[in-house]
Amino acid sequence: MKPRDPYLLTPGPATTAAETKAAMLRDWGSWDGDFKAITARVRARLLEVAEAGDAYTCVPIQGSGTFAVEATLGTLVPRDGKALVLANGAYGKRAAETLARIGRDFEVYTTAEDTPPDPEELDRILAADPAIGHVLLVHCETTSGILNPLEPIARVVADRGRALILDAMSTFGALPIATAALGLAAVIASANKCLEGVPGMGFVIARKADLQAAAGNAHSLSLDLADQWAYMEKSGQWRFTPPTHVVAALGVALDLHAAEGGTPARGGRYAANHRSVVDGLRGLGIEPLIPDALQSPIIVTFRCPDDPAFAFQPFYDRLKAEGFIIYPGKMTAAETFRIGCIGTLTPEIMGEVVAAVGRVLDALGVARRNAA
Ligand SMILES: *Cc1c(COP(=O)(O)O)cnc(C)c1O
């Protein structure tokens, strides 16, 4: 019997459904009506998932999620504008680095990796600096798995009359995002995380009026969202070669998302996955790093066992041999590893992960676990 492909216990690319993979077994002409129809349907579905009304549009963009973040910042932040980045992990830092590279003025409000930004402090920063026009918040900081407080932050930004750009890369499709009700300026995500599509494209939900006003602002030709949108509206096509197979796979992945029961059901399954793996690993004496109340159901950071017999690479290799691909830690403060709860995983599969971790720790001779 051929062994099954390993499950990806990662924050994306994630394990995808057989139907989603099968959607890629066909070639499409990028200018052909059939492919244009897929693009139009995907854009319309993404707008629905974003709870965005008629004032918004969905602009897909080639590349990984980072390309979509850079396209959004470069298109929406005016050349003489200023942005504030709320950073408590690697993706916040990356957004700040992007602003530096594209030559936009910015400020960073940094909190520790296990600490969400404080809405009151944000209010003080915005009050003190009227030049800040845009604020960037990372919804789930995938570095640690911490869930940042979208609603209170959105309220402060709206009350101060500024624009909020949400990096919802690792939450879109699993946690509700009321784009129109919260007055978000832009929501950025990609195909290959909670939507369970394959990697190769990101997309941005943005106000049509903002994109119109941003024409000519972008620093880059290929990452100009306003141009991509204008061309797509006019022709139904992507500017430049689209990732046709990726778009087709996302179309099927979005059908599966709807069939599962949309965002509430997807988020509910991930929450059950999360409970299963956290309870199970706690039973083995391995503790998550982020307090439960701040933790998203997307990905969990665990402390490595406090035993010299433990090393990440052999732990990883043995788990892979058992059919599970985990993720190294990315936090700077502690020795950690991460387990993603997204993709076509179930609580039963997470139970198998826990059993495999127990076997591997025994095989490595790891006796001491986390200090209580
Ligand atoms: C995955 C992710 C990104 C984009 O990463 P890519 O590797 O470029 O796809 C950006 N922000 C967050 C919060 C993410 O989880």
The ligand as a Tripos MOL2 file, in Angstrom:
@<TRIPOS>MOLECULE
LIG
   15    15     1     0     0
SMALL
NO_CHARGES

@<TRIPOS>ATOM
      1 C1          1.0630   33.7490    5.7590 C.3       1 LIG1
      2 C2          0.9630   35.1540    6.1970 C.ar      1 LIG1
      3 C3          1.3860   36.2220    5.3740 C.ar      1 LIG1
      4 C4          1.9470   36.0550    3.9800 C.3       1 LIG1
      5 O1          2.9070   35.1100    3.8890 O.3       1 LIG1
      6 P1          3.3310   34.4610    2.4790 P.3       1 LIG1
      7 O2          4.3640   33.4900    2.9090 O.co2     1 LIG1
      8 O3          3.8530   35.5410    1.6230 O.co2     1 LIG1
      9 O4          2.1120   33.8280    1.8820 O.co2     1 LIG1
     10 C5          1.1910   37.5070    5.8390 C.ar      1 LIG1
     11 N1          0.6400   37.7400    7.0290 N.ar      1 LIG1
     12 C6          0.2290   36.7440    7.8400 C.ar      1 LIG1
     13 C7         -0.4210   37.0840    9.1390 C.3       1 LIG1
     14 C8          0.3800   35.4200    7.4550 C.ar      1 LIG1
     15 O5         -0.0330   34.4310    8.2560 O.3       1 LIG1
@<TRIPOS>BOND
     1     1     2 1
     2     2     3 ar
     3     2    14 ar
     4     3     4 1
     5     3    10 ar
     6     4     5 1
     7     5     6 1
     8     6     7 2
     9     6     8 1
    10     6     9 1
    11    10    11 ar
    12    11    12 ar
    13    12    13 1
    14    12    14 ar
    15    14    15 1
@<TRIPOS>SUBSTRUCTURE
     1 LIG1         1 GROUP 0 **** ****
